[in-house]
Amino acid sequence: MVDVFLDTDVAFDLISKREPFFTEALPLLQMAGQRQLKLQISEACLAHLIYLSYDIYKLSKAKERLIHFVDACDVFSGGKAIFMQAMESEFTNKEDALQYYIALHHHCDYFLTRNTGDYKHAVARLPVLTPSVFLRNSTPG
């Protein structure tokens, strides 16, 4: 099964149903439900999702949306060593680095984000794609 790590922007698109990105990413949830792929997020992403859902966008039914989404995902921790690797990396945005190195450490197959340009220092072993490119070019399962 293909392991797909979702960056916070993609995860929030799904939780908030933010268009046009929700429609592009929705097949990921459907494929996870059909056990064609596994969705992965980080604990750091959870903190951002809570903040965005409750404090910034004030989503209706935020609790239910978050719980439903997280129920469809595996949640990975980073730890001190991965934090230090992110801090020492060449990534300009250290939060992006942290997310990426968590996914790399947990041997994910793909890293999905809408901001692929932020991941210039990604390695070939963990390709960075937008959800639409992933869905167009891969055959999970």
N, C-alpha and C positions, 0 to 999 in steps of 0.2 A: 504494500500500500504506500502511496506517495504521502510524505509528510510536508505540509505546506505551512510555513510560518507567516502570520499576518502582522504587518506593521500596524501601529495604532491608527493611522488614517483609514486603512481598509476596514479594520475592526469597527471603528466608529461609524463608517459609512453604513455598515450592516446594521448596527444597533439603532442608529438614528434614521435609517431609511433615507439618507441624504442623496438626492438625485443630482446628476445622472449616475453617480457612482454606485448607488445601491443596486440598480438594475444590472450594472456590469458585474458586480461582485456576488449577487444572489446565487448564481449557479454553484459557487463554492460551498455555500451552506447546503444546497440540495445534494451535491455530490458527497458531502460529509455524511448526510443523512442516509445516503445509499451505500455508505462504506466504500466509496471509490477513492477517497482521500481522507487524511486526518488533518484537522486544523490545529495549529499550535499558536499560542500567544505567550507572553511573558508576564510575570508578576508586575513588572514595571508598567507594562501596558494596562494592566488592571487599574492601577492607580490613576493613570491618565483617563481611562474610560469613565471611572467614577467622577472625576473632576469635570470632564466635559459634559457628561450626562446630567449631573446635578447642578453644578455651579455656573457653567458657561451657557449651555443650550437649554437647561431646565426642561429636559424631555418629560413629556407626560409618561407615566408608568415606567420611569427610569429603572426602578428596582426590578420589575418584571422583565424588562428588555435586557438588562445586564445579566440576570440569572439565566434567562433563556439562551442568550448568546454563549455565555461561558460554559453552560452545560454541553454545548456542541464542540468544545475545544479541550485540548490538553493545555495545562498551564505549567510553564517552565520557570525555574529560578535561575538566577545568574550566579550570585555569590561573589566573594571578594576577588578571586582570581580573574573572573571574567570582567568584573568592574575595572580592575587594574589593566587588563588587556585593552579594554575600550579606551581608557584614559591615555594609554601609551600609543594608541593607533594613530594613523594618519588621517582618520576621519575628522573633518572639521566640526561636525555636529556630534558631540559625544553621546547624546541620547540615542541617535541613530546607531552609533557604534555599539552601544550597549545592547540594543535590540538585535543587531546583526550578529554580534559575538555570542549571544545567548542561543540564537538559532544555529549557528555554526557548531557550538559546543554540543548541542543536542542532536546533531547529525540530521538536520532537516534537509529536504531535497530542494526546496525552493523558498525564497524570501519574497513576499508580495507586498508592494507598496505603490502608491501613486507617484512618489517622489524618487524615481530611479536615479536621477542625477545626483542625489545626495550620497550614493553608494559607489562612488568611483573607485574605492579601495576594496571592493568586494573581490573574493577569490572565485576561481572557476568552479570549485567544488560546491558552492552555494550561490547559484545564479539569482540575480535580482530582476524581477519582472513586475509589470503591472498586472492586475487581475485579468484584464481583457487579453493581454498577450499570452499569459499562462493558459487561459481557457482556449484560446485559438490554436496554440502550438503544442499543447501537451495532450497525452492520452493516458490520464491516470487510470489506475485500476489494473 
